[in-house]
Amino acid sequence: MTTNQPKGHLMQTIRVHLKEAFHAASTYVRFLRALAAARMAPMIGDERGEIASWVVVTALVVLASIVIVGIVVTKLTNTANGIQTP
């Protein structure tokens, strides 16, 4: 530090450079985030209408399980009625 510079001038210069570096880094991070989001958007796709398909699939599974339980209960009932007691 030279004698003609005021005391603390070096710290002020460091602060200015750190602020500039922070702004440059944050701008770069924002750019990378936007780039990643733009690249990921086609892979993720539009999820509108997905709920309706899940409702249909769930309804079909519930219907199939009701039919299967009905078949099993009918067979068990017929088998139980067919057992002869002495």
Secondary structure as UniProt FT lines:
FT   TURN            3..4
FT   TURN            7..8
FT   HELIX           9..44
FT   TURN            48..49
FT   HELIX           50..82
//
